[in-house]
């Protein structure tokens, strides 16, 4: 896509995809902001530059009944360790 000057959009929760912008200057990261109200996620649908500073994936899992431990902000590390996720990354 880059060689042919195509425009493409990717929506992802995979933070590794955002690293492409470090190597390819034509690749830019943008995000929407979200708020959580009464177990509902609301997006503002305003494109903002950069990688999203917040994550909502663990809240979504928690809303669906998955036991997520509230802790000191290391939820990502807790899930990686307990469930063996992302071991090869």
N, C-alpha and C positions, 0 to 999 in steps of 0.2 A: 504494500500500500504506500509506503513512504517513497519508493522510487517513482511511482506514477502519480504522486500528488493527489491521492484519493483522500477523502474525508471519511473517517470511521468513528463510531462511538462504541465504547465498551462499558458496561455496567457490571461491577464485580465487588465482592467482599474480599477478594484475594489481594492482600497488600503487596505481594510480590510483583503483581502486574504494574503497580505504580512505579516500581524501580526502573522500568523501561525508559522513563523520562530522563533519567540520569545519563543514559547512553545515547538517546535519540532526542536531539533538541527540538524536533518537530512534534514530538509527543508531549502533550500537556495534560495535567491532572486537574479535574474540577470535581466538585461535590455539591450535594444538597444538604441542608441542615434538617435535622429531625427533632421532634419533641415527643415525649411519651406522656400521654394523659389517659388515665383510667384504663391501663393495659392496651392502649391503642397508639400506634405510631403515626404521627402526622408529619408529612414532608412539606417544606415551603416551596419546592420546585423552582428556586432561584439558584442558578449556577454560580458557584463561588470558586475562585481559583485555589488550587492546591489539593492536597489529600485531606479527606474528612478527618477532623480531629477527634471524633467520637465514634464509638461502635455501638450497634444495637443488637447484634446477633445473639449475644448471651441473654439479653432481655427477652427476645423473641422465644428462645428455647425455654426460658423460665416461664413465660406466659403459657406455653404449651405443655407444661407439667414436668419438664426435666429438672432434676434437682441441681440447682446452681447455688453454690455457696457464696454469700456476700463476704468479701474480705477486703484487704487493703489495696485493691486495684490490680492484683495479680491473677485475675480470673483466667486470662489467656494461658499463663504458665500452669495453673491448676488443672485446666482441661487437658493441656498437652501431656502432663504427667499422669493424671489419673486414667485417661482413655488412650494414651499412646498415640495421639494424633501428631501429625507433622514430623515424625521421627526422622524421615529421610530428607527433610528440607534444610 
